[in-house]
């Protein structure tokens, strides 16, 4: 595969991204760089990394690389593809620092960051790394206020229950007025009420909706209702979903939340048909979580992209 050859087709109605491996296997930076540059070369629209420190259950403990360090490196070795965390847990960093990191990655990338945010859910990593697990949504609400205000207005003076910032300014200014677009990764009613007045996009992980276009509809109604509650036109919130796609019969080591639904399978044309069904449901972008998540796996997405480029 020649990395200099891009297959970007502006007529494709659905953006398609891919997630890099977390703990499916120990991917070294050379592997991640190869996968990132290959994703860009074949015409994928975005690349995503999980924001986790470890997974732990009765099967043992596995740990991924740190997300923001990866994103900075990915930004430096690519030139077109969008990138972001899927999604960043706000409690892992002080909110002012999180805004600073996001703005810096946006600068390195030339304005390609999508800032996905959430409250976090994986309790073992909270305890292992010393993060508070209680009142996660309340903590998120304050952090979200700080992050979005700093990115969009450049400064904040804030005193809350969990965070206090005095005359904080975000300098130098980044490459985009108002900062990177904000995306929320949650279906919780309270999280939706907090974020729907402000975010640009919404995302759901595949086990939220059974990994099917039909299953997504209930999530769509939740977001629509949350928009109505806060007086926002639902059409102004972009919808995105992560979709689990099996490229082979065998399974590689999975992370600890991916065994709850059936992966999408089929020929490139069959997979493209399902992805088109997501687009017909109002989805603007799918983030493919492929199995196996390898460079060869990413190469196997080429015929799917070709099938998507054909008329419906």
Buried (B, 14 or more C-beta within 10 A) or exposed (E): EEEEEBEBEEEBEBBBBBBBBBBBBEBEEEBBBBBBBBBBBBBBBBBBBBBBBBBBEEEEEBBBBEBBEBBBBBBEEBEBBBBBBBBBBBBBBBBBEBBBBBBBBBBBBEEBBBBBBBBBBBEBBBEBEEBEBEBBEBBBBBBBBBBBBBBBEBEBEBEBEBBEBEEBEBEEEBBBEEBBBBBBBBBBEBBBBBBBEBBBBBBBBBBBBBBBBEBBEEBBEBBBBBBEEEEBEBEEBBBBBBBBBBBBEEEEEBBBBBEEBEBBBEEBEEBBBBBBBBBEBBBBBBBBBBBBBBBEBBBBBBBBBBBBBEEE
